Amino acid sequence: ISIKFWGFSRVHWTEGLELGDKTTHYKSNEEYYANDFMLKGNGSTVEVLPLGDHIFNFSFVLPEHIPSSFESFVGQVRHQCKATLIIPIWPNKTCNKPYSINTLYDLNMDYIAKGPVSADASKTICCLCCTSGPISLALQINRSGFVPGEKLYFNAECSNQSNRCITSSKVEILQVATFTGRKFKNHMRKPGIRQRKQTKIVAMMEHGEIPKGESDTWNNEDLLIPPIPSSHLIFCDNITIQYFVEFSAVPSGPGIHLRLMAPILIGSIPLQQNFNLFEPSQTTHFVTGIQNHGDETEADPSSSYITGMPTTAQLAVGFTFPGLSQYPDMPPPSYAESMISAPMGAKCDIDEYNNSVFNPQYILYSLKNN
């Protein structure tokens, strides 16, 4: 019985007609670690496992400088373990299970995170010989650095001096992922590198109609930041992540929507000046272990925990969130599944895992009096 721990990224998309040599592929791959261990046996000598349930405890120390988990239909950063039951003569049995990685991004180490953000834009709508006044947008955010679970407060104004009604205006937090791929055609690598962007809505708030000659003001409104990966997706070179606050207005009739975008940062450790905004969450603890450890324990039919998960006694001495060592007064976060990821099937030939999906879990802080 062997187990493999593997961290990698993959990017792939196609352009052109989906027909033979008219399709151009863009691909890139990175590998961050790949470690194989034998849990039982040595892979060459036949050993017999008696009938019944067998549990093999194992642990693995993750290497440093690896990127956070990320799922998209264009590219992914995946971390997974694969167990293989090697059976003489018969095909091997395998089971793949992904796990979530959160790379620490300390907002206190980024001077931009404390600074305010503002943006403005205006547009004059013209229709043949008729010219109206402008539509103007303005957006202010008191700082640019936030963590999941935190509220982003903003002020905004939409001034409609045109001769049209504005049907709606909205403020959105956007995740913009940039994928880098090399050109392939007819399974051959060709010269050329291309990038593709994918935008997802993280959070959104909308206001209604603004009659001509009037304005709409957003005073200290807030958007809650859900569990999402940190900005930049550090340690990954073929996928990067940026976040923006977009303010847009939709005028009635023909014409282009007016919009402005202001960049923000999403981290995993909040600004120290904002520690008092949060309350401690139920922290996920982890257990130490030897890197190559495959001792067998007797299966307990009444036990519901998965092999390798900590017991109640172990939780008392388990590790806590790594950021606490540097910031002992920081309330520890919890973890929650991403709501904007593309699901990945955790493929397995064991019935209980068939058709299951995987969304990475990301750090999530708990606000006081939320």
TORTIBA-466748 format. One line per field, with one value per residue: x, y, z of N, C-alpha, C in turn; residue number from 1. Coordinates in pm, whole numbers. Each point is the difference from the previous one (the first is absolute). Example, Ala and Ser with C-alpha at 12.3 -4.5 7.8 and 13.67 -1.06 7.14 Angstrom:
! residues 2
npx = [1319, -35]
npy = [-569, 105]
npz = [780, -72]
capx = [-89, 82]
capy = [119, 119]
capz = [0, 6]
cpx = [90, -77]
cpy = [120, 109]
cpz = [0, 73]
seq = [1, 2]
END
This chain:
! residues 370
npx = [86, -16, 62, -59, 84, -90, 81, -95, 32, -119, 40, -123, 11, -106, 52, -89, -17, -100, 96, 54, 77, -129, 19, 15, 90, -34, 122, -3, 108, -26, 111, -62, -57, 70, -64, 70, -90, 64, -130, 2, 100, 73, -114, 80, 0, -59, -94, -50, -107, -22, -106, -55, -26, 80, 52, 53, 54, -12, 111, -4, 126, -87, 51, 95, -52, -120, -66, -94, -92, -28, -129, 20, -89, 72, 15, 87, -1, 52, -45, 59, -63, 79, -94, 96, -93, 123, -68, 67, 35, -76, -86, 87, -28, -61, 39, -55, 62, -65, 88, -40, 63, 36, 53, 86, -90, 105, -118, 50, 35, -120, 85, -32, 0, 80, 39, -60, -120, 21, -113, 9, -117, -1, -122, 15, -131, 35, -99, 65, -92, -51, 42, 20, -32, 102, 38, 2, 111, -14, 117, -24, 119, -20, 6, 111, 37, -46, -75, -12, -129, 83, -51, -22, 34, -100, 39, -115, 14, -122, 56, -129, 87, -21, -43, 71, -84, 59, -1, 132, 50, 122, 33, 110, 28, 104, 3, 118, -15, 133, -24, 116, -6, 68, 31, -104, 47, -99, -22, 31, 104, -66, 71, 5, -22, -111, -71, -72, -100, -32, -120, 1, -130, 65, -38, -130, -19, -132, 1, -118, -111, 71, -102, -25, 120, 0, 27, 85, -12, 118, -60, 130, -21, -39, 107, -58, 126, -35, 4, 113, 75, 119, 23, 18, -56, 65, 119, -98, 67, -87, -32, -60, -22, -94, -21, -123, -25, -109, -9, -125, -36, -129, 31, -119, -55, 36, 113, 122, 3, -21, 131, 35, 132, -3, 133, -18, 39, 7, 9, 91, 84, -97, -30, 113, -18, -33, 97, -27, -3, 91, -74, 51, 45, -77, 123, 35, 16, 133, 34, 105, 104, 42, 93, 69, -129, 11, 2, -28, -126, -51, -77, -57, -92, 16, 122, -31, 115, 47, 68, 79, -131, 12, 36, -97, 72, 14, -128, 12, 80, -101, 49, 21, -78, 81, -91, -51, 101, -30, -129, 50, -24, 35, -129, 7, 22, -106, -61, -24, -91, 76, -66, 121, 39, 74, -104, 77, -20, -24, 62, -78, 58, -8, -106, 47, 98, -75, 17, 101, -11, 94, -26, 105, 58, -51, 98, -66, 1, -20, -87, 36, -103, 37]
npy = [-118, 86, 113, 87, 96, 78, 100, 55, 66, 20, 44, 10, 58, 8, 26, 62, -57, -62, 7, -117, 29, 33, -91, 111, -73, 47, -41, -28, -51, -12, -47, -6, -118, -111, -52, -114, -68, -102, -24, -95, -79, -62, -47, -87, -3, -115, 79, -70, 71, -39, -75, 116, 92, 76, 61, 85, 34, 122, 63, 127, 40, 97, 12, 89, 122, -37, 7, 89, -80, -36, 23, -30, 29, 111, 16, -81, 26, -121, -40, -117, -98, -96, -82, -91, -89, -47, -54, -109, 4, 40, 82, 99, 14, 110, 98, 104, 69, 109, 94, 85, 92, 67, 68, 24, 97, 54, 57, -31, -93, 46, 99, -59, -106, 88, 20, 119, -27, 67, 22, 61, 17, 49, 16, 55, -15, -42, 61, -26, 95, -93, 95, -90, 23, 2, -127, 24, -68, -21, -52, -19, -57, -15, -123, -61, -26, -121, -67, -127, 30, 87, 113, 18, 109, 62, 110, 26, 59, -5, 92, 11, 68, -123, -16, -98, -97, -11, -114, -6, -8, -46, -53, -45, -105, 20, -127, 48, -117, 6, -69, -60, -11, -109, 40, -82, -65, -85, 22, 105, 22, 115, 90, 57, 105, -46, 107, -56, 86, -23, 56, 1, 3, 71, 126, 33, 130, 13, 117, 58, 41, 74, 80, 51, 56, -127, -21, -98, -1, -64, 4, -23, -36, -126, -69, -116, -15, -88, -129, 63, -40, 11, 130, 7, -83, 51, -12, 56, -48, -100, 31, 115, 58, 78, 98, 30, 127, -44, 125, -34, 64, -32, 84, 55, -82, 25, -64, 39, -102, 82, -20, -21, -20, -45, -14, -122, -25, -129, -1, -68, 102, 41, 125, 19, 113, -108, -47, 120, -6, -93, -112, -74, -73, -102, 2, -23, -108, -11, -119, 3, -32, -125, 44, -107, -8, -131, 28, -129, 43, -54, -47, 115, -97, 39, -1, 131, 18, 84, -98, 26, 3, 117, -64, -16, -103, -33, 35, -51, -74, 14, 16, 129, 99, -18, 89, -89, -65, 70, -30, -12, 128, -70, 30, -128, -29, -20, -105, 42, -75, 8, 112, 32, -115, -49, -79, -73, -103, -49, -35, -104, -120, 72, -75, 4, 0, -87, 75, -6, 122, 82, 79, 74, -19, 118, 77, 1, 133, 9, 86, 90, -44, -106]
npz = [0, -100, 32, -80, 37, -58, -31, -76, -111, -57, -119, -50, -118, -78, -119, -75, -118, 62, -91, 33, -108, 1, 92, 70, 61, 118, 37, 129, 55, 127, 54, 116, -1, 14, 103, -18, 72, 55, 6, -94, 40, -94, -49, 59, 132, -29, 48, 100, -35, 124, -14, -34, 90, -72, 105, -87, 115, -46, -29, -36, 5, -17, -122, 18, -11, 38, -116, 23, 47, -124, -24, -126, -95, 14, 130, 59, 129, -8, 117, -16, 62, -39, 42, -4, -26, 16, -100, 35, -125, 103, -64, 15, 128, -42, 81, -62, 93, -43, 30, 92, -74, 110, -98, 97, 2, 59, 22, 120, -86, -32, -26, -115, 82, 60, -124, -11, -51, -112, -64, -117, -60, -122, -50, -120, 9, -120, -60, -113, -16, 80, 79, 94, 126, 85, -3, 130, 20, 129, 38, 130, 27, 132, -47, -37, 126, -34, 89, -38, -4, -57, 49, -129, 70, -64, -63, -59, -118, -47, -78, -19, -74, -43, -125, 58, 21, 116, -63, 19, 123, -7, 117, -60, 73, -80, -33, -34, -59, -4, -111, 15, -133, -32, -119, -26, -107, -27, 129, -73, 79, -3, -70, 115, 76, 55, 32, 94, 2, 125, -10, 134, 23, 92, -14, 26, -26, -10, -62, 20, -56, -88, 29, -120, 14, 43, 128, 13, 132, 10, 118, 12, -126, 11, -37, 31, 36, -93, 32, -27, -103, 56, -3, -131, 88, 103, -58, -70, -105, -14, 126, -24, 118, -50, 88, -41, 35, -62, -41, -30, -112, -10, -100, -6, -87, -127, 9, 27, 82, 99, 11, 126, 11, 125, -3, 51, 125, -23, 132, 69, 21, 84, -29, 65, -63, -72, 77, 55, -133, 31, 2, 99, -100, -32, 53, -125, 73, 7, -38, 83, -75, -13, -85, 33, 21, 9, 131, 9, 8, 108, -94, 32, -5, 127, -52, 4, 67, -91, -60, 104, 29, 68, 111, 91, 43, -127, -7, 122, -74, -83, -122, 9, -38, -105, -41, 87, -54, -108, 1, 123, -30, -106, -13, 31, -128, -73, -55, -123, -61, -108, -27, -48, 55, -99, 23, 76, -81, 122, -111, 8, 8, 113, 16, 126, -90, -65, -109, 86, 53, -45, 102, -31, 117, 30, 44, 117, 15, 130, -53, 90, 72, -74]
capx = [-86, 82, -73, 75, -43, 34, -49, 30, -96, -22, -76, -31, -118, 12, -49, -25, -104, 20, 2, 130, 116, -41, -7, 127, -3, 94, 19, 117, -4, 102, -5, 55, 57, -54, 66, -63, 39, -63, -67, 3, 78, 107, -29, 52, -32, -144, -48, -142, -83, -116, -132, -41, 37, 136, 25, 142, 22, 109, 9, 93, 35, -5, 113, -30, -8, -93, -115, -132, -90, -82, -74, -67, -10, 116, 122, -17, 109, -58, 81, -77, 71, -49, 32, -1, 6, 66, -50, 61, -80, -117, 28, 11, -111, 50, -95, 56, -73, 64, -3, 11, 119, -12, 129, -15, 26, -11, -26, 87, 126, -25, -33, -115, -124, -55, -34, -136, -20, -106, -4, -116, -14, -118, -28, -108, -75, -38, -90, -10, 34, -40, 102, -51, 103, 75, -24, 125, 13, 110, 8, 105, 16, 95, 126, -5, 30, -108, 9, -132, -80, -3, -87, 63, -87, 31, -90, -6, -104, -29, -70, -59, -35, -35, -144, -53, -12, 91, -87, 55, 143, 41, 139, 37, 138, 32, 125, 51, 110, 74, 64, 105, 20, 83, -77, 16, -86, 27, 80, 137, 17, 30, 42, -110, -60, -119, -70, -146, -55, -132, -53, -110, -58, 18, -111, -66, -113, -59, -101, -97, -4, 39, -58, 90, 17, 12, 117, -20, 117, 20, 70, 52, -55, 101, -6, 69, 94, -15, 128, 63, 146, 65, 46, 124, 28, 147, 73, -49, 44, -86, -131, 2, -134, -17, -135, -40, -136, -51, -122, -50, -134, -58, -101, -103, 23, 129, 117, 91, -7, 111, 53, 135, 53, 101, 63, 10, 81, -58, 107, -40, 23, -53, 80, 5, -86, -139, -19, -112, -127, -32, -6, 61, -81, 40, 117, 34, 130, 69, 79, 133, 20, 120, -32, -31, -53, -108, -35, -138, -73, -118, -119, -108, -124, -80, 70, -48, 97, 81, 137, 90, -60, 35, -98, -30, 118, 104, -38, 44, 141, 21, 44, -102, 28, 140, 18, -9, 133, 50, -100, -71, -128, -89, -102, 22, -112, -48, 15, -129, 11, -20, -129, 13, 94, -51, 17, 83, -39, 100, -24, 37, -75, -74, -135, -39, 59, -39, -82, 22, 68, 93, 24, 101, -39, 86, -6, -117, -3, -134, -15, -77, -135, -38]
capy = [118, 120, 126, 107, 138, 66, 135, 40, 88, -29, 98, -50, 48, -12, 109, -42, -100, -129, -95, -42, 87, 139, 31, 33, -23, 73, -83, 15, -84, 15, -100, 58, -113, -132, -91, -132, -79, -130, -14, -141, -75, 71, 10, -114, -123, -18, -12, -34, 66, -85, 57, 96, 140, 34, 144, 33, 141, 61, 145, 54, 139, 74, 91, 142, 71, -63, 90, -39, -73, 87, -79, 70, -86, 26, -44, -42, -40, -112, -77, -122, -123, -115, -130, -108, -137, -78, -138, -84, -49, 84, 145, 69, 84, 132, 98, 134, 94, 132, 72, 145, 70, 145, 66, 119, 131, 92, 136, 93, 7, 67, 137, 46, -47, 99, 123, 11, -20, 82, 2, 71, -9, 68, -29, 77, -81, 73, -71, 82, 140, 35, -23, 23, 14, -123, -92, -4, -98, 20, -110, 14, -108, 57, -74, -96, -136, -66, -146, -63, 16, 143, 84, 109, 117, 92, 109, 14, 90, 0, 123, -15, 128, -26, 7, -136, -62, -111, -110, -57, 12, -108, -12, -142, -44, -91, -77, -10, -97, 5, -129, 8, -128, -8, -40, -135, -31, -136, -64, 51, 132, 104, 125, 88, -8, 82, 7, 5, 48, -49, 85, -54, 92, -48, 57, 101, 75, 75, 102, 8, 104, 139, 85, 100, 119, -31, -75, -107, -5, -117, 49, -102, -133, -103, -130, -103, -76, -143, -74, 2, -4, 130, 66, -36, -145, -2, -125, -58, 88, -2, 54, 109, 44, 138, 34, 137, 45, 64, 81, 15, 53, -46, 94, -58, 17, -47, 64, -84, 20, 72, -75, 28, -110, 35, -124, -28, -116, -99, -73, -104, 57, 137, 110, -10, 104, -46, -125, 13, -17, -142, -84, -130, -104, -136, -20, -134, -41, -102, -87, -27, -139, -32, 14, -130, -72, -84, -103, -46, -7, -85, 73, 7, 20, 112, 126, 68, 95, -47, -29, 114, 115, -1, -40, 108, 23, 64, 139, 85, 37, 19, 129, 97, 77, 41, 142, 32, 7, 135, 93, -77, 60, -9, -105, -100, -16, -133, -29, -27, -29, 108, -3, 44, -87, -105, -125, -107, -130, -77, -130, -115, -118, -48, 54, 111, 125, 27, 117, 110, 115, 64, 143, 31, 76, 116, 67, 86, 62, 24, 135, 18, 57, -7]
capz = [0, -11, 0, -67, 22, -126, -19, -138, -67, -141, -77, -136, -72, -145, -84, -138, -22, 65, -111, -51, 12, 11, 143, 65, 144, 84, 118, 86, 119, 103, 107, 121, 75, -33, 94, 11, 115, 16, 128, 36, -96, -68, -142, -77, 72, 20, 137, 5, 100, 30, -23, 101, -19, 43, 2, -1, 31, -76, 5, -99, 24, -126, -23, 3, -128, -94, -17, 50, -90, -85, -98, -109, -118, -87, 66, 138, 89, 75, 93, 21, 36, -76, 59, -99, 50, -105, 8, -104, -113, -21, -9, 128, 45, 36, 53, 5, 84, 7, 126, -19, 46, 11, 13, 82, -59, 112, -47, 71, -72, -128, 37, -77, 63, 93, -71, -54, -144, -57, -146, -56, -146, -53, -141, -61, -96, -120, -91, -120, 25, 137, 100, 135, 101, 28, 111, 75, 108, 95, 98, 101, 97, 95, -11, -111, 45, 72, 12, -7, 120, 33, -81, -75, 3, -109, -35, -145, -50, -143, -38, -133, -61, -139, -28, 8, 132, 29, 47, 123, 26, 91, 46, 3, 21, -109, -2, -137, -8, -126, -28, -102, -66, -121, -117, -53, -114, -46, 106, -8, 60, -96, 64, 40, 133, 4, 128, -3, 126, 39, 106, 79, 97, 137, 78, -82, 54, -111, 24, -108, -104, 29, -104, -58, 81, 142, 43, 98, 87, 84, 119, 91, -32, 21, -67, 78, -82, 29, -5, -132, 11, 14, -122, -70, -3, 6, -26, -125, -108, -118, 36, 97, 40, 44, 43, -28, 26, -121, 13, -137, -21, -127, -50, -85, -142, -51, 58, 78, 144, 62, 113, 48, 80, 99, 47, 143, 34, 91, 68, 95, 132, -8, 53, 146, 56, -8, 75, 94, -71, -14, 118, -31, -62, 36, -83, -46, 52, -75, 86, -50, -37, -75, -142, -59, 115, -50, 96, -9, 125, -11, -43, 98, -76, 52, -24, -120, -55, -112, 37, -3, 65, 142, 100, 94, 82, -81, -27, 110, -19, -143, -47, -36, -121, 6, 25, 142, 60, -21, 53, 103, 33, -116, 11, -105, -93, -33, -143, -64, -142, -96, -68, -139, -70, -87, 75, -55, 51, 72, -62, 80, -40, 116, -21, 87, -47, -137, -31, 93, -59, 92, -3, 102, 118, 19, 130, 19, 131, 55, 52, 123, -15, -142]
cpx = [90, -89, 91, -63, 52, -63, 41, -102, -8, -85, -23, -126, 27, -56, -14, -110, 35, 0, 144, 109, -36, -11, 139, -17, 104, 7, 121, -21, 113, -17, 74, 60, -68, 77, -80, 54, -74, -61, 6, 74, 107, -21, 49, -33, -150, -30, -150, -66, -121, -130, -37, 44, 138, 18, 150, 15, 116, -1, 106, 23, 4, 125, -43, -11, -82, -125, -128, -75, -85, -65, -69, -6, 118, 128, -26, 136, -59, 105, -82, 89, -69, 48, -16, 14, 53, -37, 66, -103, -116, 41, 6, -127, 58, -112, 72, -86, 76, -6, 32, 129, -30, 139, -19, 38, -31, -19, 89, 134, -14, -48, -123, -131, -63, -51, -142, -2, -113, 10, -122, 3, -125, -12, -117, -65, -43, -90, -28, 38, -32, 110, -57, 116, 64, -65, 133, -8, 118, -7, 114, -5, 111, 133, -15, 23, -110, 28, -141, -72, -14, -98, 81, -100, 43, -104, 5, -112, -11, -85, -48, -47, -35, -151, -63, -12, 107, -83, 50, 147, 38, 148, 29, 145, 27, 132, 41, 123, 63, 78, 101, 24, 89, -80, 36, -97, 42, 96, 146, 5, 45, 49, -122, -53, -119, -61, -150, -50, -139, -47, -118, -48, 9, -114, -59, -113, -51, -102, -87, 15, 44, -58, 101, 0, 16, 126, -40, 128, -1, 84, 37, -68, 110, -30, 82, 88, -9, 136, 51, 151, 58, 44, 132, 21, 151, 53, -56, 32, -91, -144, 22, -144, 7, -146, -25, -139, -44, -131, -49, -142, -47, -105, -103, 33, 136, 115, 80, -15, 123, 46, 138, 42, 110, 62, -1, 87, -78, 115, -55, 28, -43, 99, -9, -93, -147, -24, -124, -136, -49, -9, 58, -101, 43, 113, 16, 141, 59, 94, 136, 13, 131, -36, -37, -46, -120, -37, -147, -61, -125, -122, -108, -130, -81, 64, -46, 103, 83, 142, 86, -59, 28, -115, -24, 121, 109, -32, 52, 144, 31, 50, -121, 45, 142, 21, -1, 136, 58, -93, -83, -136, -99, -103, 17, -122, -52, 22, -136, 21, -22, -134, 11, 96, -72, 21, 86, -46, 115, -14, 52, -82, -67, -135, -29, 57, -42, -89, 15, 76, 86, 6, 103, -62, 102, -23, -121, 0, -144, -5, -78, -135, -46, -139]
cpy = [123, 124, 107, 134, 83, 139, 51, 103, -40, 111, -57, 68, -11, 124, -50, -104, -130, -110, -22, 102, 148, 45, 27, -16, 89, -72, 47, -82, 38, -110, 56, -106, -127, -101, -128, -72, -134, -7, -144, -75, 85, 9, -116, -134, -8, -15, -23, 79, -88, 75, 94, 141, 26, 151, 23, 150, 55, 151, 45, 148, 73, 86, 145, 54, -76, 88, -56, -82, 100, -86, 90, -95, 20, -52, -29, -9, -105, -66, -125, -113, -116, -127, -108, -134, -86, -147, -82, -51, 95, 147, 63, 79, 134, 88, 135, 90, 133, 58, 146, 54, 149, 59, 132, 126, 103, 142, 102, 17, 70, 142, 53, -31, 104, 125, 2, -21, 92, -3, 78, -11, 75, -29, 86, -84, 87, -87, 91, 144, 43, -35, 34, 22, -134, -87, -17, -103, 36, -107, 27, -119, 43, -73, -107, -144, -58, -150, -58, 3, 144, 73, 112, 116, 98, 111, 16, 96, -14, 123, -12, 136, -16, 16, -138, -43, -108, -112, -62, 36, -108, 8, -148, -16, -109, -71, -17, -92, 9, -129, 18, -138, 12, -62, -142, -17, -134, -71, 44, 140, 100, 125, 83, -31, 95, -5, 9, 41, -58, 80, -67, 106, -62, 47, 114, 67, 91, 102, 13, 122, 137, 88, 102, 126, -26, -83, -108, -15, -127, 46, -116, -135, -105, -125, -98, -83, -147, -70, -11, -5, 141, 55, -60, -149, -22, -143, -76, 97, 0, 41, 112, 45, 146, 22, 149, 25, 77, 71, 29, 55, -38, 101, -71, 27, -50, 78, -97, 32, 77, -77, 51, -114, 51, -128, -9, -124, -90, -80, -109, 41, 146, 104, -1, 103, -41, -130, 8, -12, -144, -67, -136, -95, -134, -39, -144, -33, -111, -75, -23, -147, -18, -4, -131, -92, -82, -111, -36, -2, -84, 84, -8, 28, 118, 135, 62, 93, -66, -23, 124, 124, -7, -48, 118, 32, 73, 146, 94, 47, 26, 139, 91, 75, 58, 147, 37, 10, 140, 105, -71, 58, -6, -110, -102, -13, -143, -20, -36, -22, 125, -17, 37, -88, -93, -133, -101, -131, -67, -145, -114, -119, -67, 72, 125, 133, 33, 124, 113, 112, 65, 150, 30, 75, 112, 59, 92, 52, 31, 140, 0, 63, -1, -61]
cpz = [0, 5, -60, 34, -117, -4, -136, -47, -146, -61, -138, -52, -150, -68, -142, -7, 70, -105, -44, 23, 4, 145, 54, 151, 68, 134, 80, 126, 95, 104, 121, 93, -48, 83, 14, 123, -2, 140, 51, -108, -65, -151, -83, 66, 26, 149, -4, 111, 27, -24, 115, -35, 56, -10, 10, 25, -81, 23, -99, 30, -134, -16, 10, -143, -103, -8, 60, -104, -79, -107, -101, -118, -95, 63, 147, 69, 91, 88, 33, 47, -71, 68, -106, 70, -114, 17, -110, -100, -30, -14, 139, 31, 45, 53, 10, 88, 3, 140, -27, 60, 1, 22, 77, -79, 108, -53, 69, -69, -135, 31, -74, 73, 91, -70, -52, -151, -46, -152, -44, -151, -41, -148, -45, -107, -117, -87, -119, 35, 142, 97, 137, 95, 32, 107, 72, 113, 88, 107, 95, 97, 95, 4, -106, 43, 87, 9, -14, 134, 43, -91, -64, -4, -109, -7, -151, -37, -151, -30, -144, -52, -147, -20, -5, 146, 14, 64, 130, 11, 100, 32, 17, 42, -103, 25, -146, 2, -139, -16, -113, -58, -122, -113, -44, -116, -56, 96, -1, 62, -105, 73, 39, 138, 2, 140, -22, 137, 22, 121, 68, 98, 139, 89, -81, 76, -111, 50, -123, -89, 53, -110, -52, 87, 148, 28, 100, 80, 83, 120, 92, -18, 19, -82, 81, -93, 37, 2, -143, 17, 6, -136, -48, -18, -2, -6, -120, -112, -122, 28, 101, 27, 45, 40, -24, 57, -123, 31, -141, 0, -138, -45, -87, -147, -43, 63, 84, 148, 48, 122, 37, 91, 92, 55, 152, 19, 96, 60, 90, 144, -5, 50, 152, 66, 2, 75, 90, -67, 2, 136, -36, -63, 56, -93, -40, 46, -86, 93, -62, -36, -73, -147, -65, 112, -46, 95, -11, 139, -22, -35, 106, -75, 48, -28, -130, -61, -109, 48, -9, 64, 150, 87, 94, 86, -77, -27, 107, -17, -146, -32, -24, -124, 6, 33, 147, 66, -12, 60, 106, 36, -116, 21, -112, -90, -2, -149, -57, -148, -84, -70, -147, -78, -96, 70, -74, 60, 71, -41, 87, -45, 119, 1, 83, -48, -143, -8, 102, -71, 107, -28, 108, 117, 22, 138, 6, 143, 41, 62, 131, -34, -144, -13]
seq = [1, 2, 3, 4, 5, 6, 7, 8, 9, 10, 11, 12, 13, 14, 15, 16, 17, 18, 19, 20, 21, 22, 23, 24, 25, 26, 27, 28, 29, 30, 31, 32, 33, 34, 35, 36, 37, 38, 39, 40, 41, 42, 43, 44, 45, 46, 47, 48, 49, 50, 51, 52, 53, 54, 55, 56, 57, 58, 59, 60, 61, 62, 63, 64, 65, 66, 67, 68, 69, 70, 71, 72, 73, 74, 75, 76, 77, 78, 79, 80, 81, 82, 83, 84, 85, 86, 87, 88, 89, 90, 91, 92, 93, 94, 95, 96, 97, 98, 99, 100, 101, 102, 103, 104, 105, 106, 107, 108, 109, 110, 111, 112, 113, 114, 115, 116, 117, 118, 119, 120, 121, 122, 123, 124, 125, 126, 127, 128, 129, 130, 131, 132, 133, 134, 135, 136, 137, 138, 139, 140, 141, 142, 143, 144, 145, 146, 147, 148, 149, 150, 151, 152, 153, 154, 155, 156, 157, 158, 159, 160, 161, 162, 163, 164, 165, 166, 167, 168, 169, 170, 171, 172, 173, 174, 175, 176, 177, 178, 179, 180, 181, 182, 183, 184, 185, 186, 187, 188, 189, 190, 191, 192, 193, 194, 195, 196, 197, 198, 199, 200, 201, 202, 203, 204, 205, 206, 207, 208, 209, 210, 211, 212, 213, 214, 215, 216, 217, 218, 219, 220, 221, 222, 223, 224, 225, 226, 227, 228, 229, 230, 231, 232, 233, 234, 235, 236, 237, 238, 239, 240, 241, 242, 243, 244, 245, 246, 247, 248, 249, 250, 251, 252, 253, 254, 255, 256, 257, 258, 259, 260, 261, 262, 263, 264, 265, 266, 267, 268, 269, 270, 271, 272, 273, 274, 275, 276, 277, 278, 279, 280, 281, 282, 283, 284, 285, 286, 287, 288, 289, 290, 291, 292, 293, 294, 295, 296, 297, 298, 299, 300, 301, 302, 303, 304, 305, 306, 307, 308, 309, 310, 311, 312, 313, 314, 315, 316, 317, 318, 319, 320, 321, 322, 323, 324, 325, 326, 327, 328, 329, 330, 331, 332, 333, 334, 335, 336, 337, 338, 339, 340, 341, 342, 343, 344, 345, 346, 347, 348, 349, 350, 351, 352, 353, 354, 355, 356, 357, 358, 359, 360, 361, 362, 363, 364, 365, 366, 367, 368, 369, 370]
END
